[in-house]
Amino acid sequence: MIPSTINMPKINRCNIFAGLPDIKKREVFQTLAKGKGFKIERITSRGQATPKGKWLRSKAAEWVIVLRGRARLRFEGARKSFDLKVGEHVFIPANACHRVDWTHPGRKTVWLAVHFES
C-alpha cells in the first residue's frame, strides 16, 4: 500500500551554509527552529566581539558549535579565554557570564546555537 501524502506536512530542507548574510558591523542571528523551551539559531560573525567590560548572560542554557571559522570565548572568573575551532563546541549553563573575545576578522565564523531550558 502506498502511503497517502494528503496530510504530509511541509518539509523545509536547506543547507546551513546557504544564504550566509553579508556581515558589516554586527553579528547576524537567524532563528532556524523554535518550540516550547528551545530555540536553534545560526549566528554569523566576522571580526565581532562582545564590547570590552560587557558580559553576556542568558536565563536559558546554550550549546554552541563552530561550523566554520574561529572564535574565542571567555567565562567570568576564568584567567584566560579559549579558542573554538571548526567542530568544537561548548555548553554554557544558564546565567553563566561569558563573552566573545574574538572572531576571525578575515572570514565568516558560522555558529550553530541551541538555547534551551535546563
N, CA, C and O atoms as CSV, one atom per row, in Angstrom:
chain,resi,resn,atom,element,x,y,z
A,1,MET,N,N,0.833,-1.176,0.000
A,1,MET,CA,C,0.000,0.000,0.000
A,1,MET,C,C,0.884,1.248,0.000
A,1,MET,O,O,1.855,1.318,0.754
A,2,ILE,N,N,0.564,2.210,-0.819
A,2,ILE,CA,C,1.317,3.461,-0.911
A,2,ILE,C,C,0.754,4.432,0.122
A,2,ILE,O,O,-0.455,4.661,0.163
A,3,PRO,N,N,1.640,5.015,0.973
A,3,PRO,CA,C,1.126,5.947,1.980
A,3,PRO,C,C,0.542,7.200,1.332
A,3,PRO,O,O,1.017,7.656,0.291
A,4,SER,N,N,-0.472,7.736,1.950
A,4,SER,CA,C,-1.128,8.951,1.461
A,4,SER,C,C,-0.263,10.164,1.768
A,4,SER,O,O,0.314,10.263,2.851
A,5,THR,N,N,-0.175,11.081,0.820
A,5,THR,CA,C,0.581,12.319,1.048
A,5,THR,C,C,-0.356,13.490,1.303
A,5,THR,O,O,0.087,14.636,1.377
A,6,ILE,N,N,-1.640,13.211,1.437
A,6,ILE,CA,C,-2.619,14.279,1.648
A,6,ILE,C,C,-2.320,15.053,2.927
A,6,ILE,O,O,-2.419,16.280,2.939
A,7,ASN,N,N,-1.960,14.364,3.993
A,7,ASN,CA,C,-1.701,15.017,5.274
A,7,ASN,C,C,-0.216,15.244,5.536
A,7,ASN,O,O,0.192,15.493,6.670
A,8,MET,N,N,0.575,15.158,4.496
A,8,MET,CA,C,2.026,15.329,4.636
A,8,MET,C,C,2.345,16.778,4.997
A,8,MET,O,O,1.943,17.690,4.276
A,9,PRO,N,N,3.064,17.007,6.107
A,9,PRO,CA,C,3.434,18.376,6.458
A,9,PRO,C,C,4.495,18.912,5.496
A,9,PRO,O,O,5.224,18.142,4.870
A,10,LYS,N,N,4.572,20.228,5.387
A,10,LYS,CA,C,5.583,20.842,4.537
A,10,LYS,C,C,6.955,20.631,5.186
A,10,LYS,O,O,7.156,20.948,6.358
A,11,ILE,N,N,7.868,20.107,4.422
A,11,ILE,CA,C,9.215,19.843,4.912
A,11,ILE,C,C,10.165,20.860,4.277
A,11,ILE,O,O,10.260,20.960,3.054
A,12,ASN,N,N,10.859,21.605,5.120
A,12,ASN,CA,C,11.842,22.567,4.627
A,12,ASN,C,C,13.224,21.942,4.711
A,12,ASN,O,O,13.659,21.501,5.775
A,13,ARG,N,N,13.895,21.910,3.595
A,13,ARG,CA,C,15.245,21.363,3.522
A,13,ARG,C,C,16.166,22.483,3.082
A,13,ARG,O,O,15.878,23.186,2.113
A,14,CYS,N,N,17.286,22.656,3.799
A,14,CYS,CA,C,18.186,23.765,3.496
A,14,CYS,C,C,19.597,23.391,3.938
A,14,CYS,O,O,19.781,22.555,4.822
A,15,ASN,N,N,20.574,24.011,3.321
A,15,ASN,CA,C,21.963,23.837,3.707
A,15,ASN,C,C,22.320,24.929,4.707
A,15,ASN,O,O,22.008,26.098,4.478
A,16,ILE,N,N,22.966,24.570,5.806
A,16,ILE,CA,C,23.306,25.519,6.869
A,16,ILE,C,C,24.176,26.674,6.357
A,16,ILE,O,O,24.170,27.753,6.949
A,17,PHE,N,N,24.923,26.464,5.269
A,17,PHE,CA,C,25.802,27.495,4.726
A,17,PHE,C,C,25.155,28.290,3.586
A,17,PHE,O,O,25.762,29.223,3.061
A,18,ALA,N,N,23.937,27.926,3.205
A,18,ALA,CA,C,23.256,28.632,2.114
A,18,ALA,C,C,22.788,30.005,2.586
A,18,ALA,O,O,22.276,30.153,3.695
A,19,GLY,N,N,22.969,30.985,1.744
A,19,GLY,CA,C,22.460,32.324,2.032
A,19,GLY,C,C,23.094,33.002,3.220
A,19,GLY,O,O,22.426,33.743,3.940
A,20,LEU,N,N,24.387,32.758,3.440
A,20,LEU,CA,C,25.045,33.438,4.560
A,20,LEU,C,C,24.964,34.943,4.357
A,20,LEU,O,O,25.221,35.439,3.259
A,21,PRO,N,N,24.605,35.675,5.414
A,21,PRO,CA,C,24.445,37.119,5.265
A,21,PRO,C,C,25.782,37.832,5.090
A,21,PRO,O,O,26.833,37.328,5.485
A,22,ASP,N,N,25.712,39.012,4.491
A,22,ASP,CA,C,26.876,39.876,4.364
A,22,ASP,C,C,27.072,40.560,5.714
A,22,ASP,O,O,26.196,41.285,6.186
A,23,ILE,N,N,28.203,40.328,6.316
A,23,ILE,CA,C,28.465,40.855,7.652
A,23,ILE,C,C,29.190,42.181,7.532
A,23,ILE,O,O,30.249,42.264,6.910
A,24,LYS,N,N,28.622,43.213,8.124
A,24,LYS,CA,C,29.251,44.537,8.093
A,24,LYS,C,C,29.695,44.927,9.495
A,24,LYS,O,O,30.888,44.896,9.799
A,25,LYS,N,N,28.744,45.295,10.353
A,25,LYS,CA,C,29.082,45.810,11.671
A,25,LYS,C,C,28.677,44.888,12.808
A,25,LYS,O,O,29.349,44.846,13.838
A,26,ARG,N,N,27.590,44.149,12.636
A,26,ARG,CA,C,27.068,43.323,13.725
A,26,ARG,C,C,26.943,41.873,13.310
A,26,ARG,O,O,26.795,41.553,12.131
A,27,GLU,N,N,27.006,41.007,14.301
A,27,GLU,CA,C,26.711,39.603,14.052
A,27,GLU,C,C,25.259,39.495,13.580
A,27,GLU,O,O,24.426,40.346,13.891
A,28,VAL,N,N,24.980,38.442,12.831
A,28,VAL,CA,C,23.611,38.204,12.364
A,28,VAL,C,C,23.106,36.921,13.005
A,28,VAL,O,O,23.723,35.863,12.882
A,29,PHE,N,N,21.968,37.035,13.695
A,29,PHE,CA,C,21.325,35.914,14.367
A,29,PHE,C,C,20.081,35.536,13.572
A,29,PHE,O,O,19.208,36.374,13.345
A,30,GLN,N,N,19.999,34.275,13.150
A,30,GLN,CA,C,18.854,33.802,12.373
A,30,GLN,C,C,18.262,32.570,13.047
A,30,GLN,O,O,18.946,31.561,13.217
A,31,THR,N,N,16.993,32.654,13.430
A,31,THR,CA,C,16.318,31.521,14.063
A,31,THR,C,C,15.983,30.488,13.000
A,31,THR,O,O,15.316,30.795,12.012
A,32,LEU,N,N,16.448,29.268,13.206
A,32,LEU,CA,C,16.182,28.164,12.281
A,32,LEU,C,C,14.976,27.343,12.711
A,32,LEU,O,O,14.224,26.840,11.876
A,33,ALA,N,N,14.801,27.212,14.023
A,33,ALA,CA,C,13.670,26.450,14.565
A,33,ALA,C,C,13.463,26.871,16.010
A,33,ALA,O,O,14.409,27.246,16.702
A,34,LYS,N,N,12.218,26.805,16.457
A,34,LYS,CA,C,11.945,27.079,17.863
A,34,LYS,C,C,10.683,26.353,18.266
A,34,LYS,O,O,9.831,26.027,17.441
A,35,GLY,N,N,10.592,26.114,19.533
A,35,GLY,CA,C,9.438,25.418,20.081
A,35,GLY,C,C,9.367,25.702,21.564
A,35,GLY,O,O,10.054,26.588,22.073
A,36,LYS,N,N,8.543,24.956,22.243
A,36,LYS,CA,C,8.376,25.159,23.683
A,36,LYS,C,C,9.691,24.837,24.401
A,36,LYS,O,O,10.110,23.682,24.471
A,37,GLY,N,N,10.317,25.861,24.919
A,37,GLY,CA,C,11.522,25.666,25.717
A,37,GLY,C,C,12.822,25.553,24.948
A,37,GLY,O,O,13.850,25.247,25.551
A,38,PHE,N,N,12.825,25.789,23.626
A,38,PHE,CA,C,14.087,25.716,22.883
A,38,PHE,C,C,14.080,26.650,21.684
A,38,PHE,O,O,13.026,27.033,21.176
A,39,LYS,N,N,15.281,27.007,21.245
A,39,LYS,CA,C,15.456,27.787,20.016
A,39,LYS,C,C,16.797,27.384,19.404
A,39,LYS,O,O,17.788,27.242,20.120
A,40,ILE,N,N,16.829,27.200,18.087
A,40,ILE,CA,C,18.059,26.883,17.357
A,40,ILE,C,C,18.349,28.051,16.428
A,40,ILE,O,O,17.487,28.470,15.655
A,41,GLU,N,N,19.578,28.579,16.510
A,41,GLU,CA,C,19.961,29.732,15.699
A,41,GLU,C,C,21.233,29.456,14.922
A,41,GLU,O,O,22.087,28.673,15.337
A,42,ARG,N,N,21.332,30.122,13.786
A,42,ARG,CA,C,22.599,30.223,13.065
A,42,ARG,C,C,23.097,31.637,13.341
A,42,ARG,O,O,22.368,32.612,13.152
A,43,ILE,N,N,24.330,31.736,13.784
A,43,ILE,CA,C,24.945,33.032,14.064
A,43,ILE,C,C,26.119,33.181,13.105
A,43,ILE,O,O,26.949,32.281,12.980
A,44,THR,N,N,26.179,34.318,12.434
A,44,THR,CA,C,27.280,34.594,11.514
A,44,THR,C,C,28.031,35.814,12.019
A,44,THR,O,O,27.444,36.870,12.253
A,45,SER,N,N,29.348,35.652,12.185
A,45,SER,CA,C,30.221,36.710,12.694
A,45,SER,C,C,31.375,36.917,11.731
A,45,SER,O,O,31.719,36.037,10.943
A,46,ARG,N,N,31.966,38.108,11.813
A,46,ARG,CA,C,33.197,38.369,11.065
A,46,ARG,C,C,33.930,39.508,11.763
A,46,ARG,O,O,33.741,40.682,11.446
A,47,GLY,N,N,34.766,39.131,12.716
A,47,GLY,CA,C,35.543,40.120,13.449
A,47,GLY,C,C,34.830,40.735,14.640
A,47,GLY,O,O,35.415,41.574,15.324
A,48,GLN,N,N,33.589,40.352,14.915
A,48,GLN,CA,C,32.877,40.928,16.047
A,48,GLN,C,C,33.318,40.294,17.361
A,48,GLN,O,O,33.773,39.151,17.401
A,49,ALA,N,N,33.174,41.063,18.426
A,49,ALA,CA,C,33.443,40.597,19.781
A,49,ALA,C,C,32.499,41.339,20.719
A,49,ALA,O,O,31.972,42.396,20.372
A,50,THR,N,N,32.291,40.784,21.901
A,50,THR,CA,C,31.492,41.459,22.912
A,50,THR,C,C,32.261,42.714,23.342
A,50,THR,O,O,33.469,42.640,23.567
A,51,PRO,N,N,31.587,43.859,23.460
A,51,PRO,CA,C,32.291,45.081,23.873
A,51,PRO,C,C,33.048,44.891,25.189
A,51,PRO,O,O,32.579,44.195,26.089
A,52,LYS,N,N,34.210,45.508,25.289
A,52,LYS,CA,C,35.049,45.398,26.491
A,52,LYS,C,C,34.232,45.781,27.722
A,52,LYS,O,O,33.486,46.760,27.710
A,53,GLY,N,N,34.385,45.003,28.770
A,53,GLY,CA,C,33.691,45.265,30.024
A,53,GLY,C,C,32.266,44.737,30.086
A,53,GLY,O,O,31.644,44.771,31.148
A,54,LYS,N,N,31.741,44.252,28.975
A,54,LYS,CA,C,30.366,43.734,28.947
A,54,LYS,C,C,30.394,42.210,29.014
A,54,LYS,O,O,31.255,41.562,28.419
A,55,TRP,N,N,29.438,41.653,29.747
A,55,TRP,CA,C,29.288,40.209,29.859
A,55,TRP,C,C,27.895,39.820,29.391
A,55,TRP,O,O,26.928,40.551,29.604
A,56,LEU,N,N,27.805,38.668,28.755
A,56,LEU,CA,C,26.531,38.132,28.292
A,56,LEU,C,C,26.022,37.144,29.329
A,56,LEU,O,O,26.797,36.391,29.919
A,57,ARG,N,N,24.711,37.153,29.546
A,57,ARG,CA,C,24.097,36.208,30.477
A,57,ARG,C,C,22.691,35.920,29.981
A,57,ARG,O,O,21.950,36.839,29.633
A,58,SER,N,N,22.324,34.658,29.947
A,58,SER,CA,C,21.003,34.266,29.472
A,58,SER,C,C,20.313,33.402,30.521
A,58,SER,O,O,20.961,32.642,31.240
A,59,LYS,N,N,18.994,33.528,30.599
A,59,LYS,CA,C,18.213,32.679,31.510
A,59,LYS,C,C,18.167,31.241,31.014
A,59,LYS,O,O,17.925,30.316,31.791
A,60,ALA,N,N,18.402,31.055,29.714
A,60,ALA,CA,C,18.397,29.713,29.122
A,60,ALA,C,C,19.829,29.188,29.025
A,60,ALA,O,O,20.775,29.967,28.907
A,61,ALA,N,N,19.979,27.886,29.074
A,61,ALA,CA,C,21.269,27.259,28.800
A,61,ALA,C,C,21.500,27.337,27.297
A,61,ALA,O,O,20.557,27.482,26.519
A,62,GLU,N,N,22.761,27.241,26.899
A,62,GLU,CA,C,23.094,27.334,25.476
A,62,GLU,C,C,24.215,26.358,25.148
A,62,GLU,O,O,25.190,26.229,25.887
A,63,TRP,N,N,24.052,25.683,24.032
A,63,TRP,CA,C,25.102,24.830,23.487
A,63,TRP,C,C,25.453,25.416,22.128
A,63,TRP,O,O,24.575,25.617,21.289
A,64,VAL,N,N,26.753,25.694,21.907
A,64,VAL,CA,C,27.173,26.280,20.632
A,64,VAL,C,C,28.301,25.460,20.021
A,64,VAL,O,O,29.130,24.884,20.727
A,65,ILE,N,N,28.312,25.421,18.690
A,65,ILE,CA,C,29.376,24.757,17.945
A,65,ILE,C,C,29.797,25.688,16.815
A,65,ILE,O,O,28.963,26.349,16.196
A,66,VAL,N,N,31.095,25.732,16.554
A,66,VAL,CA,C,31.616,26.500,15.424
A,66,VAL,C,C,31.634,25.568,14.215
A,66,VAL,O,O,32.300,24.533,14.225
A,67,LEU,N,N,30.893,25.950,13.176
A,67,LEU,CA,C,30.810,25.151,11.952
A,67,LEU,C,C,31.818,25.615,10.901
A,67,LEU,O,O,32.240,24.836,10.047
A,68,ARG,N,N,32.197,26.891,10.975
A,68,ARG,CA,C,33.144,27.469,10.025
A,68,ARG,C,C,33.810,28.653,10.715
A,68,ARG,O,O,33.164,29.368,11.481
A,69,GLY,N,N,35.090,28.863,10.451
A,69,GLY,CA,C,35.805,29.996,11.048
A,69,GLY,C,C,36.403,29.648,12.403
A,69,GLY,O,O,36.666,28.483,12.701
A,70,ARG,N,N,36.614,30.680,13.222
A,70,ARG,CA,C,37.192,30.509,14.557
A,70,ARG,C,C,36.646,31.583,15.476
A,70,ARG,O,O,36.200,32.640,15.028
A,71,ALA,N,N,36.688,31.295,16.776
A,71,ALA,CA,C,36.214,32.247,17.775
A,71,ALA,C,C,36.978,32.026,19.081
A,71,ALA,O,O,37.635,31.004,19.275
A,72,ARG,N,N,36.870,33.005,19.960
A,72,ARG,CA,C,37.496,32.899,21.284
A,72,ARG,C,C,36.453,33.316,22.327
A,72,ARG,O,O,35.903,34.416,22.256
A,73,LEU,N,N,36.187,32.440,23.285
A,73,LEU,CA,C,35.226,32.689,24.358
A,73,LEU,C,C,35.937,32.836,25.693
A,73,LEU,O,O,37.022,32.295,25.904
A,74,ARG,N,N,35.297,33.582,26.588
A,74,ARG,CA,C,35.807,33.729,27.956
A,74,ARG,C,C,34.617,33.656,28.912
A,74,ARG,O,O,33.534,34.159,28.614
A,75,PHE,N,N,34.832,33.032,30.047
A,75,PHE,CA,C,33.835,32.983,31.109
A,75,PHE,C,C,34.311,33.846,32.263
A,75,PHE,O,O,35.504,33.886,32.567
A,76,GLU,N,N,33.384,34.532,32.903
A,76,GLU,CA,C,33.734,35.403,34.021
A,76,GLU,C,C,34.454,34.595,35.097
A,76,GLU,O,O,34.011,33.509,35.472
A,77,GLY,N,N,35.547,35.125,35.580
A,77,GLY,CA,C,36.338,34.453,36.601
A,77,GLY,C,C,37.446,33.576,36.041
A,77,GLY,O,O,38.338,33.157,36.779
A,78,ALA,N,N,37.398,33.295,34.746
A,78,ALA,CA,C,38.452,32.480,34.125
A,78,ALA,C,C,39.677,33.360,33.875
A,78,ALA,O,O,39.539,34.537,33.545
A,79,ARG,N,N,40.837,32.809,34.026
A,79,ARG,CA,C,42.071,33.572,33.821
A,79,ARG,C,C,42.334,33.888,32.363
A,79,ARG,O,O,42.933,34.913,32.036
A,80,LYS,N,N,41.882,33.000,31.490
A,80,LYS,CA,C,42.114,33.249,30.067
A,80,LYS,C,C,40.935,32.739,29.250
A,80,LYS,O,O,40.110,31.960,29.725
A,81,SER,N,N,40.886,33.197,28.025
A,81,SER,CA,C,39.838,32.744,27.107
A,81,SER,C,C,40.329,31.485,26.401
A,81,SER,O,O,41.498,31.116,26.515
A,82,PHE,N,N,39.437,30.834,25.677
A,82,PHE,CA,C,39.844,29.647,24.932
A,82,PHE,C,C,39.310,29.717,23.517
A,82,PHE,O,O,38.229,30.248,23.260
A,83,ASP,N,N,40.094,29.169,22.613
A,83,ASP,CA,C,39.750,29.169,21.195
A,83,ASP,C,C,38.758,28.059,20.879
A,83,ASP,O,O,38.808,26.971,21.453
A,84,LEU,N,N,37.860,28.361,19.953
A,84,LEU,CA,C,36.970,27.349,19.381
A,84,LEU,C,C,37.270,27.286,17.898
A,84,LEU,O,O,37.179,28.290,17.191
A,85,LYS,N,N,37.628,26.103,17.434
A,85,LYS,CA,C,37.897,25.874,16.016
A,85,LYS,C,C,36.737,25.079,15.428
A,85,LYS,O,O,35.843,24.647,16.156
A,86,VAL,N,N,36.751,24.889,14.130
A,86,VAL,CA,C,35.697,24.147,13.440
A,86,VAL,C,C,35.457,22.802,14.133
A,86,VAL,O,O,36.382,22.024,14.366
A,87,GLY,N,N,34.201,22.561,14.448
A,87,GLY,CA,C,33.803,21.301,15.073
A,87,GLY,C,C,33.823,21.322,16.590
A,87,GLY,O,O,33.285,20.416,17.227
A,88,GLU,N,N,34.431,22.337,17.176
A,88,GLU,CA,C,34.487,22.392,18.637
A,88,GLU,C,C,33.231,23.065,19.180
A,88,GLU,O,O,32.711,24.016,18.597
A,89,HIS,N,N,32.761,22.549,20.305
A,89,HIS,CA,C,31.528,23.051,20.891
A,89,HIS,C,C,31.683,23.242,22.386
A,89,HIS,O,O,32.605,22.713,23.007
A,90,VAL,N,N,30.764,24.008,22.951
A,90,VAL,CA,C,30.804,24.287,24.385
A,90,VAL,C,C,29.374,24.419,24.910
A,90,VAL,O,O,28.481,24.901,24.212
A,91,PHE,N,N,29.181,23.985,26.140
A,91,PHE,CA,C,27.913,24.147,26.835
A,91,PHE,C,C,28.047,25.357,27.749
A,91,PHE,O,O,29.001,25.451,28.521
A,92,ILE,N,N,27.096,26.281,27.664
A,92,ILE,CA,C,27.084,27.476,28.502
A,92,ILE,C,C,25.870,27.355,29.431
A,92,ILE,O,O,24.730,27.474,28.983
A,93,PRO,N,N,26.116,27.121,30.715
A,93,PRO,CA,C,24.985,26.981,31.634
A,93,PRO,C,C,24.146,28.256,31.716
A,93,PRO,O,O,24.643,29.352,31.455
A,94,ALA,N,N,22.884,28.107,32.078
A,94,ALA,CA,C,22.020,29.274,32.277
A,94,ALA,C,C,22.664,30.203,33.297
A,94,ALA,O,O,23.239,29.746,34.284
A,95,ASN,N,N,22.567,31.496,33.059
A,95,ASN,CA,C,23.076,32.550,33.935
A,95,ASN,C,C,24.595,32.609,34.051
A,95,ASN,O,O,25.109,33.340,34.897
A,96,ALA,N,N,25.322,31.871,33.239
A,96,ALA,CA,C,26.792,31.938,33.259
A,96,ALA,C,C,27.234,33.196,32.504
A,96,ALA,O,O,26.850,33.399,31.352
A,97,CYS,N,N,28.025,34.017,33.143
A,97,CYS,CA,C,28.544,35.222,32.495
A,97,CYS,C,C,29.675,34.819,31.554
A,97,CYS,O,O,30.641,34.170,31.955
A,98,HIS,N,N,29.530,35.216,30.307
A,98,HIS,CA,C,30.518,34.863,29.295
A,98,HIS,C,C,30.589,35.975,28.264
A,98,HIS,O,O,29.744,36.870,28.241
A,99,ARG,N,N,31.589,35.911,27.422
A,99,ARG,CA,C,31.747,36.912,26.369
A,99,ARG,C,C,32.497,36.301,25.193
A,99,ARG,O,O,33.235,35.328,25.346
A,100,VAL,N,N,32.297,36.885,24.023
A,100,VAL,CA,C,33.064,36.516,22.838
A,100,VAL,C,C,34.220,37.509,22.773
A,100,VAL,O,O,34.006,38.700,22.552
A,101,ASP,N,N,35.439,37.022,22.964
A,101,ASP,CA,C,36.619,37.900,22.940
A,101,ASP,C,C,37.085,38.205,21.521
A,101,ASP,O,O,37.709,39.239,21.281
A,102,TRP,N,N,36.782,37.296,20.563
A,102,TRP,CA,C,37.317,37.473,19.211
A,102,TRP,C,C,36.612,36.525,18.262
A,102,TRP,O,O,36.292,35.394,18.629
A,103,THR,N,N,36.370,36.978,17.049
A,103,THR,CA,C,36.016,36.099,15.934
A,103,THR,C,C,36.916,36.467,14.766
A,103,THR,O,O,37.390,37.599,14.672
A,104,HIS,N,N,37.147,35.530,13.896
A,104,HIS,CA,C,38.089,35.718,12.791
A,104,HIS,C,C,37.693,36.942,11.962
A,104,HIS,O,O,36.566,37.008,11.472
A,105,PRO,N,N,38.600,37.911,11.795
A,105,PRO,CA,C,38.249,39.115,11.045
A,105,PRO,C,C,38.273,38.936,9.529
A,105,PRO,O,O,37.661,39.718,8.802
A,106,GLY,N,N,38.976,37.907,9.049
A,106,GLY,CA,C,39.154,37.746,7.612
A,106,GLY,C,C,38.195,36.792,6.946
A,106,GLY,O,O,38.172,36.693,5.720
A,107,ARG,N,N,37.401,36.087,7.732
A,107,ARG,CA,C,36.415,35.177,7.152
A,107,ARG,C,C,35.242,35.009,8.102
A,107,ARG,O,O,35.354,35.262,9.301
A,108,LYS,N,N,34.134,34.586,7.557
A,108,LYS,CA,C,32.932,34.430,8.368
A,108,LYS,C,C,33.078,33.255,9.328
A,108,LYS,O,O,33.581,32.191,8.968
A,109,THR,N,N,32.626,33.476,10.546
A,109,THR,CA,C,32.503,32.404,11.519
A,109,THR,C,C,31.021,32.065,11.599
A,109,THR,O,O,30.187,32.936,11.848
A,110,VAL,N,N,30.704,30.800,11.388
A,110,VAL,CA,C,29.316,30.340,11.431
A,110,VAL,C,C,29.167,29.441,12.651
A,110,VAL,O,O,29.858,28.433,12.795
A,111,TRP,N,N,28.248,29.834,13.521
A,111,TRP,CA,C,27.944,29.095,14.750
A,111,TRP,C,C,26.561,28.467,14.615
A,111,TRP,O,O,25.700,28.984,13.904
A,112,LEU,N,N,26.362,27.367,15.293
A,112,LEU,CA,C,25.026,26.822,15.491
A,112,LEU,C,C,24.802,26.852,16.998
A,112,LEU,O,O,25.587,26.282,17.756
A,113,ALA,N,N,23.729,27.518,17.435
A,113,ALA,CA,C,23.440,27.659,18.862
A,113,ALA,C,C,22.084,27.048,19.177
A,113,ALA,O,O,21.098,27.280,18.477
A,114,VAL,N,N,22.060,26.265,20.242
A,114,VAL,CA,C,20.814,25.682,20.724
A,114,VAL,C,C,20.574,26.230,22.123
A,114,VAL,O,O,21.354,25.972,23.039
A,115,HIS,N,N,19.494,26.986,22.286
A,115,HIS,CA,C,19.100,27.563,23.572
A,115,HIS,C,C,17.971,26.707,24.134
A,115,HIS,O,O,17.032,26.363,23.416
A,116,PHE,N,N,18.061,26.361,25.420
A,116,PHE,CA,C,17.028,25.512,25.990
A,116,PHE,C,C,16.928,25.707,27.494
A,116,PHE,O,O,17.876,26.150,28.143
A,117,GLU,N,N,15.783,25.375,28.027
A,117,GLU,CA,C,15.567,25.412,29.464
A,117,GLU,C,C,16.318,24.247,30.089
A,117,GLU,O,O,16.264,23.122,29.594
A,118,SER,N,N,17.019,24.527,31.182
A,118,SER,CA,C,17.769,23.429,31.820
A,118,SER,C,C,17.259,23.166,33.213
A,118,SER,O,O,17.768,22.281,33.900
